[in-house]
Amino acid sequence: MDPYPSRTMPRGKRTVFALFCTESGNRLGTIRLHKQDKQGKGWKEHVDGMKKYCKKCKVRQPVRVKEEKHSS
């Protein structure tokens, strides 16, 4: 056990977000992010402009991000 506490503040738990294709609505995967990083950049800024390959559309499409709720 470390007798000295950490110098940085812990970020807390990460939140799970589901990624969906904007064109077909196909689920493309999940991503785990903190609500805010150390520089104060929010999760929406991280996923802004993100594109993923969609199997149905057969091209890279912009994604829609939705927060998933797990057990409370």
N, C-alpha and C positions, 0 to 999 in steps of 0.2 A: 504494500500500500504506500502510495506516494504521500509523504507528510506535507508537501506544499501543494496548494490548489493550482489548477491550471490558470495561466495568465489570461487566456482568452475566454470569453463567455461562450457557453455551449449553444449550439444553434437549435437544439430541441429535435423533435421527431420530424422526419420527412413525410410529405404528403404524396399519395399515389394519384397520378393523373392518367386517364385513358386517352389514347390518340385515335381519332377517327378521320377518315377521308372526307373532305368537304363535298366531293362530287357524288360518290356512291354511298357514303355513310358506313363503309366497311371499317371494322375495327382493325387498326394497324399495330397496336401494341400499348405498352404502358411505360411511364417514366416516373421516377421518384425525385422530387425536388423539395427543397426547403421553401417556406413561404417567402423568405427574403435571405439573400446571401450577405456576406460580411461587408460588402460595399454598399448595401442598401438597395440592391437591384432585385426587384420582385420577380416572381415566377412567370408572370405574363410577358415581361421583357425577354426572358430566356427563350420562350417558345414562339415569340413573334417572328413570323417569316419562316418557320420550320417546315420542311417538306419531307415526306416519306414516300417510299414506293408502294403503290397500291396494286395488288394482284388483279383486281377486277378491271381497273382502268388501264393497267399495263404501262403507266407513266408515274413520275413523281408528282404528287399532288400536295397542296397546302393542307395542313391538318387542323382539326378542331380539337381543342383540349377540354376535357370534362373531369372534374374532381370526382374520385370514387370514394364512397363511404364504406368503410369496413366496420367490423364489430366495435361497439362503443366501449 
